Amino acid sequence: MRIVKLNAIDSTNSYLKGLMQTEALEDFTVVVANHQNSGRGQMGSKWTSEPGKNLIMSVLKIFNDLPAEQQFSLNVCVSLAVFDTLKSLEIPKLSIKWPNDILSGNRKIGGILIENSLLGTQIRSAIIGLGLNVNQTDFVDLPNASSLKLIMDREFDLDQIQIAILRNLQQRFLAYQKDDTAVLWSQYEASLFGKDNSHSFMIEGGQVVLGRIEGISAGGKLNIVLENGALRSFGLKEIKLLL
């Protein structure tokens, strides 16, 4: 495993993507940054982080024959790897907010951004970007954010957390390659924030509805049972859980 450590860059995902264009990289090449100026989250959201306080890294995963329709399995593996790591640190009230935000209670402590490279109908590689709030304690204009230090009232070693996540990530991908898909998806669904409880959601056109999270579809969409009993599946841009 090759680990590239940097000080300040725009984005670890972008840096790793550029590195791929200049040299042949091995599986699980990792880029870690002390600070990034243009971190990105899902749907173009910005990920802000104080220098030296949090874990910011991107991991290259190379595949031989992963069908594009199975791409949500990457979210499952990565989310569970982070979940495993934080559970071992005894972070309380952990859950995964679909598709791959990591929560403690109702506070966001981590986010994942996966960018796939396709050849035809096959995923050839994925750049897995991870931001985890570790030792930062001030989150201006981010009322739903928290960190491991705020939750546990102590400092954490960034290198140790990084190593643990990478180890768990390798184990989760190994399980997936052994066709333990059903087990992985079951564990992911069991860890979903708000599963089997009623919540308010905003759907297309700004409409607010009540519904219960039933689980995840085969394609990775969020299955919601609406208050009228209808079961509907929503993609990432089609629904927002209102915390």
C-alpha positions in Angstrom: 0.0 0.0 0.0 1.4 3.4 -1.1 0.5 6.4 1.1 1.1 9.9 -0.2 1.1 12.5 2.5 0.6 16.2 1.6 0.2 19.4 3.4 -2.4 21.7 1.7 -4.1 20.9 -1.6 -7.4 21.6 -3.3 -8.8 18.1 -3.0 -7.4 14.7 -2.3 -9.8 13.2 -4.9 -8.6 15.6 -7.5 -5.0 15.1 -6.7 -5.3 11.3 -6.9 -7.2 11.6 -10.2 -4.4 13.7 -11.6 -1.8 11.2 -10.3 -3.6 8.4 -12.2 -3.0 10.3 -15.4 0.7 10.5 -15.0 1.6 7.1 -13.6 0.3 3.6 -13.2 -0.9 3.3 -9.6 -1.3 0.2 -7.5 -4.5 -0.8 -5.8 -5.1 1.0 -2.6 -2.9 4.0 -3.3 -3.8 6.5 -0.6 -3.5 10.3 -0.6 -3.8 12.0 2.8 -3.8 15.8 3.3 -3.3 18.0 6.3 -5.7 20.5 4.8 -7.8 20.8 1.6 -9.1 24.0 0.2 -11.8 22.7 -2.1 -13.2 19.6 -0.4 -16.4 18.2 -2.0 -19.3 16.2 -0.7 -22.3 14.6 -2.3 -24.2 16.7 -4.9 -21.5 19.4 -5.0 -21.7 20.3 -1.4 -18.5 21.8 0.2 -16.6 20.0 2.9 -14.8 22.4 5.2 -12.0 21.4 7.7 -9.5 23.1 10.0 -5.9 22.3 9.1 -4.4 19.4 11.0 -7.6 18.6 12.9 -9.4 16.0 10.8 -8.8 13.0 8.6 -8.9 13.8 4.9 -7.9 11.1 2.5 -8.7 9.4 -0.8 -8.1 5.8 -1.7 -7.8 4.2 -5.2 -9.6 0.9 -5.6 -9.0 -1.0 -8.8 -11.5 -3.6 -10.1 -11.3 -6.2 -12.8 -15.0 -6.9 -13.5 -17.4 -4.9 -11.4 -20.6 -4.2 -13.3 -21.7 -0.6 -13.2 -25.1 -1.6 -11.8 -23.4 -2.8 -8.7 -21.8 0.5 -7.9 -23.8 1.1 -4.7 -22.0 -1.9 -3.2 -19.0 0.5 -3.0 -21.0 2.8 -0.8 -22.0 -0.1 1.4 -18.4 -1.4 1.8 -16.9 2.0 2.5 -19.6 3.2 4.9 -19.3 -0.1 6.9 -15.5 0.2 7.0 -15.8 3.7 8.6 -18.7 2.5 10.9 -16.5 -0.5 12.0 -13.6 1.8 12.9 -15.7 4.3 14.9 -17.5 1.5 16.7 -14.1 0.1 17.8 -13.5 3.6 19.3 -16.8 3.4 21.2 -18.3 6.4 19.5 -21.9 6.3 20.6 -25.2 6.3 18.7 -23.5 5.5 15.3 -25.5 5.3 12.1 -25.2 5.7 8.4 -27.4 8.4 6.8 -28.2 7.2 3.3 -26.3 7.0 1.1 -23.0 7.4 3.1 -22.9 10.1 5.7 -21.7 9.0 9.1 -23.7 10.2 12.1 -23.4 10.1 15.9 -26.9 10.7 17.2 -28.2 13.3 14.7 -24.8 15.0 14.2 -22.7 14.4 11.1 -19.2 13.4 11.8 -18.1 12.0 8.4 -18.8 12.1 4.7 -17.8 10.0 1.7 -17.5 10.8 -2.0 -16.9 8.0 -4.5 -16.0 8.8 -8.1 -16.0 5.9 -10.5 -14.1 5.4 -13.7 -16.0 3.3 -16.2 -15.1 1.3 -19.3 -18.2 0.4 -21.1 -20.5 -1.2 -18.5 -17.7 -2.0 -16.1 -16.3 0.0 -13.2 -12.5 -0.1 -13.7 -11.5 2.0 -10.7 -13.0 4.1 -8.0 -11.6 7.1 -6.0 -12.9 6.9 -2.5 -12.8 10.3 -0.8 -13.3 10.4 3.0 -13.7 13.3 5.4 -13.9 12.5 9.1 -14.3 15.2 11.8 -11.8 14.1 14.4 -10.3 16.9 16.6 -12.1 20.0 15.3 -14.4 21.6 17.8 -15.6 24.8 16.0 -18.1 24.4 13.2 -19.2 27.8 12.0 -22.6 27.8 10.2 -22.7 23.9 10.5 -25.2 23.3 13.3 -25.6 19.6 12.5 -21.8 18.9 12.5 -19.8 17.3 15.3 -16.5 15.6 15.8 -15.0 12.7 17.7 -13.4 15.1 20.2 -16.6 16.9 20.9 -18.4 13.6 21.4 -15.7 11.9 23.5 -14.1 14.9 25.1 -10.5 13.8 24.2 -8.0 14.0 21.4 -7.6 11.3 18.8 -4.5 10.2 16.8 -5.3 10.8 13.1 -2.7 8.2 11.9 -4.2 5.5 14.0 -7.7 6.2 12.7 -6.4 6.3 9.2 -4.7 2.9 9.5 -7.8 1.3 11.1 -10.1 2.6 8.3 -7.8 1.3 5.6 -7.6 -2.1 7.3 -11.3 -2.3 7.6 -11.8 -1.1 4.1 -9.6 -3.9 2.8 -11.6 -6.4 4.9 -14.9 -5.2 3.6 -13.8 -5.3 0.0 -12.5 -8.8 0.5 -15.8 -9.9 1.9 -17.5 -8.4 -1.1 -15.2 -10.2 -3.5 -16.1 -13.5 -1.7 -19.7 -12.8 -2.6 -20.8 -11.9 0.9 -23.1 -9.2 -0.6 -26.2 -10.2 1.2 -24.5 -10.0 4.6 -23.0 -6.6 3.7 -26.3 -5.2 2.6 -28.0 -6.5 5.7 -25.4 -4.9 8.0 -25.7 -1.6 6.0 -29.5 -1.6 6.3 -29.3 -2.4 10.0 -27.1 0.6 10.5 -29.3 3.1 8.6 -30.2 6.2 10.4 -33.9 6.3 11.1 -34.8 2.9 9.7 -38.3 1.7 10.6 -39.1 5.1 12.1 -41.3 7.8 10.7 -39.6 11.0 9.4 -40.3 14.0 7.3 -38.8 14.1 3.8 -38.6 16.7 1.1 -39.2 15.2 -2.3 -39.5 16.6 -5.9 -40.9 20.0 -6.1 -40.2 20.8 -2.5 -43.1 18.7 -1.2 -42.8 17.6 2.4 -44.1 14.1 3.1 -44.1 11.7 6.1 -42.7 8.2 5.6 -40.8 5.3 7.1 -37.4 4.1 5.8 -37.9 0.5 4.7 -34.4 -0.2 3.4 -32.4 0.0 0.2 -33.4 -1.2 -3.3 -31.1 -3.4 -5.4 -29.9 -0.4 -7.2 -29.1 1.6 -4.0 -32.2 3.8 -3.9 -33.9 4.6 -0.6 -37.1 2.7 -0.1 -39.8 4.7 1.7 -43.2 3.6 2.9 -45.3 6.8 2.7 -48.1 7.6 5.2 -50.7 6.3 2.7 -49.0 2.9 2.6 -47.4 3.2 -0.8 -43.8 2.0 -1.2 -41.6 4.3 -3.3 -37.9 4.3 -4.2 -35.9 7.5 -4.4 -32.6 8.4 -5.9 -30.0 10.7 -4.4 -31.4 13.9 -6.0 -35.0 13.0 -5.4 -35.3 13.1 -1.7 -33.9 14.7 1.4 -34.3 13.6 5.0 -35.3 16.5 7.2 -33.4 16.1 10.5 
